[in-house]
């Protein structure tokens, strides 16, 4: 693997791009802004999907599937939502190609196959889903509707980056309908908690839960909750959002229900989603200059076994010794890869699995067999131990658990050290430029102020954290009175 | 559920449409030809996905994800493939909407946001994938590539039917690359076997494996293998295909590899897929006039428990009695739903779960509790038994296994009774019109003859079955010599 070695300190952005490509996670495609998710990257995404899907089902949700296309007239029904996404919509205008008469062997759009109404490739599915829910909901007995969809969506972004911002991405979008405001608010809260717990326990990423300011809200929402992570370069990353949509979509699509008293009312709504963007968060939370570092809970391969041998006879002895160990590990639900490729040397394999972030490496050679030992190396700290082959399965199981915890605590420690309270504009700019991370500062609650700060520094208000203490102060920019601090950061 | 009751004998097609909608499997959307897959239908599809995905992984495949869009210039590279799909392509021409100046609150396509090159919404992904594989393959060490994708695809069909033929559908498409012709041929065969085994053991549908004639081949393939099922109305349904693509895509996209001897050669390819069409096959293989009949292996709910009670006190006693039974069933991996909705009467529930095809219904009332019994009804035969509550979990487990087997045998029996050998044109037309099903008949191997038969009768050659015995005969239409029989049928 003769890759150009770029460290995080040299160029974090280039390091990220290299890592994504070199670790076989994803690559650019020949379609502007669209990525190919390679098998190794997709295997990580599949683990995320499985963990999230289980949580959705445990909280009473079912999956369904709605059309990829949204007719323009439906798309524009909820005006704020439409306005928010109109500028980045891929639009289908024709339904047929024909042979190009001027260019043999080539095709062109058939001008006679123009659609009567253009179709928008979904940038999000509220419109098509609420238009469907209209037919599903008559009375309170039909509520709540708790539905999730795993799907691809398209937002025609001008500047794209693998996983972080791509024209097409994969996500899940929950869309729920409720009889009461309170129930919808509770659902909105529940789902941001689900995301936060998943980020913590599976991705080993600490997040801050909070509310977005009005200007950062989802287009069409009354309230947007979010989880914000902090990447190693001190920039924040929005990892998931949960929207309280009020009755906005019910009104736009005329979705009413009869309550127990026989009265008609509009239905209350939420929507919530996370996307392949989480892959970016995972990479930028834990990895190092040697490559990916995966928390065991999300690693498609948790343990790689590398035989050190000369000749097939030695390999056979090693295989015979290690196979019962592998079986025991697998019986514990641990995913093991025995890398017995004869085409590559151990050194190459060590570097490759390091690059790919496999949490634990077991190396075993003839000397180990004599001594009844193996060498166990952990990816995160790179600490190696020589351990007795007996009980190695129990030791590895404990090690994986400890690593999961420690990787989280490291990220938490980094994050906590990068929340800085500041009280003046100079401090604000200084921390933003030099220390980076989240800045807890007073803001006067004015959208204009927010815009000005963004313009001057590129910092945005990431959220107003839950349980934010009330505290009198003055806005760092305007000096106007403020009743609470909010969290600023530069963000992806 | 005040549905218009249509029996299969009255109008099979209408019966099918009603069932799909009434059993909450899918519905039409406001996008022409696109369906909404409802939660209950999607739960069945998820079970299909899980079973197939496991089989793909067991045979060494990994999942990945490739872009939704194919630039026109890539799409047209493999000419036969392009020609085959050009007439049904949704085409993205613009990437932005703008406010319509003539129509306040409405949007229109922004004429300044025209794409330089149109994007085809993938009708199948060979083009985009082989363009990607070009970068993945240099030497024989990079082969084989064994990749599958779960995705949505769009084919602008003029006549659509829920699940059977929709403009957008969900599918999986395997795309593999090999160093040798033989390996690719073996892969093509392996995957059709996987589909056939899945159809048999999970969907309880017997299929005939065979080869398509040239005119029925996938556009761009050298050979197309298929599994064909027989629906209750005597029409065939193509349930899955596996294509040997030869070097066609490797040549179109210039994908070469260096073999062990250092020589350059084009790579060999396969692709294979099944889609949400399988939902249609499942419905039309087993269901009856009361609704869906699901083989236990694919049922999202395998057992429904319905309490017969008056007043909450009785319900409580029933709940307490039945809960340990439910726990024991669930411990055996059986999915159970306890339908204790207070809003509906038992009769309503019986009909609803019958409509939804839940394999086993357990009813329990106060009398049962006195007697230590429950009533167990199976969905397929509607036979009811009163059984002792002790060991009910073991009895139900056995029952589910027996039902899976019997549902398959019934379908097999029907299918086998609907393969008719005919030797004359009159017989052919008679069987086609009256008995229906597969017809095994001689054909002269000529494409013109095939077309003529299709034109005259709507029957197509479904396949040349594997291990077809050689047998001299004369073509039913032309009387020309033929060396083997082929299978004709009218088909979906």
Interface residues (C-beta under 8 A of the other chain):
Chain A: X27 X29 X30 X31 X34 X35 X36 X37 X38 X39 X42 X43 X45 X46 X62 X63 X64 X65 X66 X67 X68 X69 X70 X71 X72 X74 X75 X76 X79 X82 X86 X87 X88 X89 X90 X91 X92 X93 X94 X95 X96 X97 X98 X99 X105 X106 X107 X109 X118 X119 X120 X121 X128 X131 X132 X135 X141 X147 X151 X152 X154 X156 X168 X170 X343
Chain B: X27 X29 X30 X31 X34 X35 X36 X37 X38 X39 X42 X43 X45 X46 X62 X63 X64 X65 X66 X67 X68 X69 X70 X71 X72 X74 X75 X76 X79 X82 X86 X87 X88 X89 X90 X91 X92 X93 X94 X95 X96 X97 X98 X99 X105 X106 X107 X108 X109 X118 X119 X120 X121 X128 X131 X132 X135 X141 X147 X151 X152 X154 X156 X168 X170 X343
